Amino acid sequence: MPELNFDGLVGPTHNFAGLGQGNLAAQRHAGNVGNPRSAALEGLAKMRILLGLGVPQAVLPPQARPDLIALRRVGFSGSDGAVLQAARSAGLLNAFSSASSMWTANAATVVPAADSHDGKLHLVPANLSAQSHRSLEAPTTTRALRAIFNDAARFVVHDPLPCGPYFSDEGAANHTRLVTSQRTLHLFGWGRSEVLEVEQPHVHRARQCREASEAVARLCGIRTDVLFRQQSPAGIDAGSFHSDVLCVGHRQVLLCHELAFVEPDALFQELRRRLGDELEIHAASNRELPVGDAVASYPFNSQLVTTAAGTMVIVAPSEARDVPSARGFLERVVAESSHVGAIHWASVNESMRNGGGPACLRLRVELTGDDMAALPPGVLMTEAKLDTLEQWVHRHYRPELSLADLADPALWRECCAALDELTGLLGLGSIYEFQIVS
């Protein structure tokens, strides 16, 4: 089955508010002036790299921010300008203006039709309830996914899990699908449990709950092997707020840092027992690749993909190229692997400064050819469509955005105009609340 990579378009309010708890890069750059135009163009350029390698690409639209409708729901009233100024005075505006939906790995968890009992592709939009600014995303994400995967005979887009401590769900950033000729296995990473007594991180609170991962697996009716594995508390404290910060897998290849999960050697033994000798595990010790270097440069948050030629490549952030230990590990993988043939470096600096690498920006969806044909053609990328989106970004995005700019009602109007045009370009209809209620 072809793997379609859905990339999240960076939104017009891309900024550095430092909202991500446990996200060291976001906290380090809090208050910086952002460049929404550059951030969006970097994302599109990365998509162009993948498209050139023969990897099918699609897009998910950004969220409408600042979220004026949500601000009115929590009691702010008056003109748009009055609502924004009052929210800023109350210290809430930054949370209602986040462009974090760009990290599409958090949009949902996906189980291909081949792995489900009913033979349909399943998507569970993440509730992202661990952080208030991200929990605002779920309703729009759900509407967007249902507009794209709208053939009920082929696709099931579930409701997000209920919010609350038992079901804190961060999406595919904590999910890896591994495949060999023997079997398929879904590996779910989780950081805490409301039922089990397990060691917890000391500095940063774990986001993904085991009970949420189990609920997602039940909803999707997975008929293949499933393994739930706790993230290393030390890894979370070091900045691995999602398991994809220190682990990436694709088909029969897994790249993993020893601080990604608890008892890594036991995990690797279990994976080999279930998946057989075809499974390639490239493990990095903390001595070879210090966890601080891994979190700073995101070599594991690379995209591991199969090209049109049938070989695997790593699409890594340029920051990993510039950190000797990170580059050395990736080069070792290529030298030792029977499947991975090359590294391609991508510049996504605006995203990296907010704590998201190439893999954060995409959601993997395994589809049959017929399933692909059932999608709205507007979301499927070609070189010409990427050109069109680049022109759209140049028309609508500011080259600079400070946190103070978020209180400007003109920014809200600019965002609505941009997204209204975008839904037309993508053929999605009305998916935003401002389109629905106006």
C-alpha positions, 0 to 999 in steps of 0.5 A: 500500500502507498503511504500518503504523508499529510503535512500540516500547513503552518498557520498565519499566526505562527509565533513563539509563545513557549506554550509547550510544557516539556518542550525545551525548544519552545520554552527556549525561544519563547517571546521571539519574533516569528516569521509565519511566511518563512515557516509556511514556505519551509514546510512546503519546501519539505513537501517538495523534497518528499514529492521529488522522491516519489512519496505521495503528499497531501495537506491538512489546513491550519486552524483559525487563530486567534480563536475569537469564537472560543474566546467569546465562549469563555465570556469575552464580549464586545467588538473583535478588538475588545475581545482580543485586548481583554483576552490579552489582559487576562493572559489568555490570548497566546493560548487561543492564538497558537499555530501548533496544529502545524504538527500534524503528527498530533492530529490523529492516530491512523490504522490502515484498512489492512489492519482493522477487523472491518476492513476500513481505514480508521482515524481517531482525532487526538483530543490533546487534552494535556494542554489547553492551547492544543485541546482547542484543535480537536473540533476543527481537526475532526471536521477537516478529516471528515471532509477529506475521508468522507467515504463511509464505505472506506473510512471511519473518522471517530470522535476524539476521546473524552477529555480528562486524565484517563484519556489524554491522547496526543495522536500519532506522535506516540504511535509506530507501525512496523511491518515484516513479511511475518506480521504487522505490529502497532507500537503505542508509546505512553507516558503515564497511567491512571490505573497502573502504578508506574514511575513518573518523570520528575521535571515534566508531566507525561502527556500520553495516557496508557488508557487513551492508547488502549482506547484508540486501539479498541476503537480502531479494531486492530486485528494485528499485534499491538504493544503498549510501551511506557516512555522512559521518564528520564527521556521525558524529563530530557525533553522527549514529550512525545515518543517520536522525539527519540524514536521513528519506525517505518515498515521493517526499520526502527531507529530508537534512542535508549531513553525512548522507552523503559527497559529498551533491551527487553522491548527490542527482544520482544519486537524481534520475537514478534516480527522476526529477523527481518526487523532492523533495529538501530539503537543509539546509546546515550554514550553514542548520542547524548540525549541532550544532542538528540532533543536539540537536533531531532535526528529521530524526528526525521521522516523515514520513507520509501521512495518511488524506487523502493528504497528507504531514505531519511529526511532529517532536519538540518540541525541534525546535520550540524550536530556531530553526534546526531549526524554520526548516528544517522550516517551509521544507520545508512552504512549498516542498514540493508534498507536505508540508502541515503539522508536528505536534509530539510530546513524547517528552522521555524518549526524546530525553534518551536520544538517540531521536526520533519516528522512532527509536520506529517501524518502517515496514512497507508491507503490502497490505490482505490482509497487514494482515488476516493479523497478530494483531489484538492488535498493531493499535492503536485508540483503545480499545487505546491506552486499555488500554495506558495503563492497563497502564502505570499499573498496572506502571511506576514513576514514578522509576527510578535506576540503583541501582534496577536491582539490586532483584529486585522490579523484575525481578519487576515487569517479568516480571508486566507483560510476561506480562500484555502478551503476553496483551493483544497475543495473542502467546503466549510470546515471552520466555525467562522464559515459555518456560523457566519 
